[in-house]
């Protein structure tokens, strides 16, 4: 009978730790959002971008990075040309 009680109390402690961890993480996220260095709109946009990135398939990520790489390459080329003309 004591073995069963010890086993049940161990499960209870584990569940309590898990709940405490999740609540602590939620509080940390909330505090981070409240004290974010960006205005609310920018923070929401940034979070939206991060969520979209996390939920993208590998194929979508590759296409996105390929597209961004092209625009970054063009930007660098323009910067180089601007410096050469000045």
Secondary structure, DSSP 8 states (H G I E B T S, - for coil): -HHHHHHHHHHHHHHHHHHHHHHHHHHHHHHHHHT-SS-HHHHHHHHHHHHHHHHS-HHHHHHHHHHHHHHHHHHHHHHHHHHHH-
